[in-house]
Amino acid sequence: MTKQITKISLATLLTSSSAIAIALPGVNNPGGGTIIQEGKLKMVYKNISMKRDKMFNASSEVANTKKLDANPTMHILALRYGFLKGMDLTLAIPYKDFKATAKLGVNDVVVDNKGLGDIVVMANKSLATIKDNGYSLSAGVGIKLPTGDTNKKFVKAPTATTGEIAPLPSQLGTGEYEYKAMVGYTNFLNDLRFDTNAIYTYRPKAKNDYDFGNELKVDLSLVKPITKTVNLGIEYNYKYNTKTSQGNDTTAAARANLPMKAFSGSAGYVTPQIQFVPFDMPKVHVDLGVSFLTNYNLKEEQPLERKRVVFRIGYLF
């Protein structure tokens, strides 16, 4: 009986704008199995900063012979609206800022590439709720729209055709629709919150017949309130991409020489984080996390960031 009362109380907290502070999903987590209450709108801004100046292959770090120094930054505005009871829609709008330099023999590659990325639309449906089942479970489908530019001439680089254009992995979009499926789960142990999401992305051949690789992402997060306004959490973030094909964005020789390639293989990060809930309620929150590379097994030589800094701010209307 006590357990049931606890579950009902937590369900009330999840949908109430006047409740005391509770744990929120981790900074990299889409929300576990929870759904936005009908008629409510959640707005989230996220900033992800990275530095890629290390090269890896298989499960080892290798020499950065091309002297790649890349500094990608991602800005994401996400709007999540409960449009029906037990269903919500998410619109994620990314803005990319990709700066990189590399040495290719006597030639320098300089990428300075910023603008709108590929917009994602997701629809999620609740399959179980904490109030009724003691846990939350949801499933969703989505599509990524080819809104990011792949044609603008950003850089000096050897290509298969005339002209100068950044390698496709460093551009703002893939130039093709992508299709997503997601499942999410949320549960509580007293005030300790557990969320997990798995997202699969199917990627057809993109612009210039480039294969960015199908992707599986899994996020696991544990978050616990420490005070009325502060939560501490930790996450494990994992992704796996199938190996990319050659494509026609550059010649075969040029692509082999370029350090910037689409991610393929697997990588995992651990993300300790802090959440600040200034008004004792989940209506407004400001979060900071740092992701550290913990494991990887790559299918070809490519750069990885050893650390990411993630800043998130959210508001529930």
N, C-alpha and C positions, 0 to 999 in steps of 0.2 A: 504493500500500500504506500509506504514512504517513497519507494522507488518511482511509483507511478505519479505521485504528487510532484516529485522532483522533475520528471520528464515533462509534465504539463506546465510547470512553472518555467522551464527552459524554453518550451515552445512559445509561451507568452512573451518572454523576453526577446526572442528572435524577431517578433513582428511588432513590438511596441516601441513607440518613439519616446516614451516617458519612463522606461524601465531603468533599473540600475545597470551599471556597466557589466558587460559580459565579454567573453572572448570572441574575437572575430576570426574569419578565415585568415590563413597566412598570406603574406604579401604577394606571393606568386601563385596563390591558389584561386581558381575561378569561383569558389564558394561552396565546395563540397556538394552535398545533396539538397541544399536549401533552395527555396524558390522565393522570389520577391512577392510580398503580399499584393493582392489585387488592388490596383489603383495607386500603388506606391512607385516612386522612381528613385533609383539609386544612381548617383553620379560618382565616378571614380577617375582621378587623374593619377597616372603612374609614370615615373621617370626611371629608366634603366640605363646606367652608365657602365661602359666596359672599356678595357684596354687589351688589345691583342698584339703583343710583341713577342710571343713565344710560339714555336712550331712544334707539332706533335704528329706522330705516326704510330698506328697500332696502339700499344699501351706504354709508349716511351716518348719523352721529350727529345727532339732532334735539333740540330743546329739551324738557326735562323739565317740561312745563307743569303736570302734575298733581302735581309734587313727590313722585314715588314714591321711597320709601326702603325697600327690601326686603332682608332678611337671612336667606335660607334656609340651613339646615344639614341635611345628610343623614347619618344613621348607618346603615351596612349591615353586617349579620352574614351572611357567606356560608360555607356548609358544602359541601365537594366531596368525594365519596366514590367510590372505585373499586370498583364492585359486581360487575363482571365483567372478565375480561382484555380490555383495549382499549376499555372503556366506563366512563363515570363519570356521576354525577348531581350537580347543583348546586342547592342551595336558598339563595336570597338573600332575607333578611328586612330590609326597610328601616324605619327610624324617622325621621319627618320633623318638623322644627321650623321652621315658616314664620312669620316675623314681618314685617309690612309696614305702612307708613302711606302715605296719599296724600290729596291735596286734590281734591275734586270740587265746585268752586264754594264754596258756604257749608258743604257737607257734608264731613266727614272720613270716610275709610274706614280702619279699623284692623283688621288681621288678626293674630290670635295663635293659631296653629293647629298643634297638635303631636299626634303619635300614630303608630300603626302604619300603614305605607303598603301598597302592593300587592305581595304576595309573588310571586317568580318561581321557577319550577322548570324546569331545563334538563337534557336528556339528551344526552351527547356520545359519539361513536364515533370511534375512531382509524381512519384510512384509510391512513396511512403512518407509519413510525417512523424516527427517526434511525439506529437500529441496522441496520435492513434497507434503508432507502432513501436515507439521507443527509440527510433532512429529516423533519419531523413535519407531518402533515396530518390535520385532524379536521373533522367536520360534526356539527351538533346541531340539535335542535328543542326548543321550550319553550312554556310558557304562563304568562301573568301573571294572577294571581287577584285578583278585586276585593275584597281584604280591607281596603283603606283606606276610612275613613269619608267619605261624601259628603253625609250628611244632617244632621250636627250643626250647630247654629246658632252659627257662630264670630264673626260680624261684623255691624256695621251696614252695610247696602248696599241700594240700590234693586233690586228683583227683579220678575220678570214676574208673580209671584203674591204673595199676602200672606206676611208673615214677613220675616225678615232672615237672609241666608245668604251665605257667602263665594262669590265667583265660582268656578266649577268648577276653573279652572287653579290656584287657590291652595289647593284642598282636598287631603286626604290620599290620595285615590284617584280613579280615573276612573269607577268604578261599572260596569265592563264587563270581560269577559275579553279578553285580547290574546294574539296568537299570534306566536311568534318562530322564526326560522331563522338558523343561524350557521355560518360556515366559519372555520377558523383554520389558520395556517401558522407554523412555527418552523424556523429554521435558524441555524447557527453559522459564523462565520469565525474560526477559532482560538477565542478565548474571548469574542469579540464576539457577543452574542445578538441576533437579529432576530425579532420576533413581529409578526404582523398578524392582525386579526380583522375580519370584516364581519358585522353583525347586522341583519337586517331584521325590523321589527315591524309586523304588520297589526293595525289598530285599528278594530273596528266602531264604529258609533254608540254613544255612551256615555249615561250618565244624562242625562235631559232632552234627549235627541236631540243631544247635543253631539259634535262631531267633533274629536278631538284630533290627527288627521293621522297617516298611516302614516309610519314612520321608517326611515331607513337610517343606521347608525353604522359608521364605519371607524376602527380604531385601529392605528397603526404605532409600534413602539417599538424602540429600540436601547439595549442596556445592556452595559456592560463592567466587569469587576472591576478595581479600581485597587490594592487590597491584599487580604489574606486576608479582611478583614471589611468592606470598603467597595466598593460598586459605584456607578458614575455612569451616568446614562442620560438619554435625551431621547425624547419622544413627539410625534406629531401625532395629534390627536383631532378627528374631523370628524363632523358629523351633519347630515342633511337631513330635514325634515318637510314633507309636503304641507300645503297651506293648510287651515285649519280653517273649518268652516261656522258659521253664527250660533248654532244651538242655542237652547234655551229657558231657560237658566239666568238670563238677565236679559232685559229688553226690548231691542229693537234700539237705541234711543237710549241706554239705560244702558250697553250693552256697548261702543258706540262711544266712550263717555266713560271707560270703565274702563281703566287702564293695564295691568292684569294680564290677559294673554291667553295661551292655549296657544301654545307656540313653533311657528313656521312659517317655512320658508325654510332657509337653510344657515348654519353657523358652524363655524369651525375654531380650534383652540387648540394652541399649542406648550407642552410640559410638560417643563422640565428637572427632574431629580430625583436624589436620593441614596438608596441602599439600604444599610442597616447589617445585617450578618450576624454576630452576636456570637460564634458558636461555630465559625467557619470552615466552616459547612455550611448548606444551605438549609432545615434543620429549623425554625429560627426566623429571622424577619427583621422589621425595622422600617424603614419607608420614608416619605419626605417628598417631595412634589412641588408645584410652583406652576405652574398653567396660565394662559397669557396669550393673550387674544383676538388672533388674527392676521388673520382674514378673515371676512366675513359678507355675506349678501345675503338680506334678510328680505322676507316677503310682505306684512307690514303692520306698523304701528308697534307696538313692543313693547320690553320691557326685556331687556338682556343684561348679564351680569357681565363686566367686563374682566379679572378675575382670580379664580381659584379656588385654594384651598389644600387639598391632599389629603394626608391622613395614613393610613398603612396598616400593620397589624401582622398577621403570619401565623404559623401553627404547624402543622407536619406531624406528626400522631400516628403 
